[in-house]
Structure formats: C-alpha cells, structure tokens
C-alpha cells in the first residue's frame, strides 16, 4: 500500500526516458513507482490531469542580490520547481542570509593583480 498515488500526470523525466501521462506512487516520502495505470491501494489518491510532474530543476544562473534580484527570489524559484540554484547577482556589500559577505582577494599570493578594485 502506498501513502499517496498521483494519477494521470504528465511525467517528464529525461534521465529515465519518461515523457507521457503516467501515475506516480509515493511511499515514505519517496517515489516508489512510476508508470501508466499503476495498480494498488493508496491512503491518498489525487488526479493530476493536465499537470506536469518532473524532477527538481537546477538553475545555474539566478539573481538573488538586491542589485538585480528580489528579496523573494528563493521563494519564486521554489514555486517554479527549482530545487538547486547558483546566485549570480548582488552587490559585494549585500547582506546574505548565510552570513556577512566575504571580501574577494584582489591579488594572487605572488602579488599579481587579479581584477580592478
């Protein structure tokens, strides 16, 4: 018996070669089975006709800083299905939720200049 059964969703999973209308079974918070017309009991059944189910997306170029981004950037990304992102924006003095900004080194250990101040 599954905890949850999502029926009739368009499942897009390029890594596993899936792109079609299928059911997704969930057990103990993990995907237990994926396929058309899954048989079995579930505590909760939900019809997802017209909706898409896919793995979490990776956004390699997201702007979260105050210069180009928004204070709601991570919330907007999560709502769009992004589970992993790389922040590419923000003034060096932005306050970041993970702590104070670190000042970049402008010279190599040999004293050569890396970039203008």
LINNOR-V942248 format. One record per pair of residues at least 24 apart in sequence whose C-alpha atoms are under 10 Angstrom apart, sorted by the first residue. I is the first residue (numbers start at 1). J is the second residue. If there is no record, write none. Layout:
BEGIN
I J
I J
END
This chain:
BEGIN
1 25
1 26
1 27
1 39
1 40
1 41
1 42
1 43
2 26
2 27
2 28
2 31
2 32
2 33
2 40
2 41
2 42
2 43
2 44
2 45
3 27
3 28
3 29
3 30
3 32
3 41
3 42
3 43
3 44
3 45
4 28
4 29
4 31
4 32
4 41
4 42
4 43
4 44
4 45
4 46
5 31
5 32
5 33
5 34
5 38
5 39
5 40
5 41
5 42
5 43
5 44
5 45
5 46
5 47
5 48
6 34
6 38
6 42
6 44
6 45
6 46
6 47
6 48
6 49
6 53
7 34
7 35
7 36
7 37
7 38
7 45
7 46
7 47
7 48
7 49
8 35
8 36
8 37
8 46
8 47
8 48
8 49
8 50
8 51
8 52
8 53
9 36
9 46
9 47
9 48
9 49
9 50
9 51
9 52
9 53
9 54
10 48
10 49
10 50
10 51
10 52
10 53
10 54
11 35
11 51
11 52
11 53
11 54
11 55
12 52
12 53
12 54
12 55
13 53
13 54
13 55
14 54
14 55
15 55
18 54
19 52
19 53
19 54
20 52
21 48
21 49
21 50
21 51
21 52
21 53
22 48
22 49
22 53
23 47
23 48
23 53
24 53
53 81
54 81
55 81
55 82
55 83
56 80
56 81
56 82
56 83
56 84
57 81
57 82
57 83
57 84
57 85
58 82
58 83
58 84
58 85
58 86
59 83
59 84
59 85
59 86
59 87
60 84
60 85
60 86
60 87
60 88
61 85
61 86
61 87
61 88
61 89
62 86
62 87
62 88
62 89
63 87
63 88
63 89
63 90
64 88
64 89
64 90
64 94
64 96
65 89
65 90
65 91
65 92
65 93
65 94
65 95
65 96
66 90
66 91
66 93
66 94
66 95
66 96
67 91
67 92
67 94
END
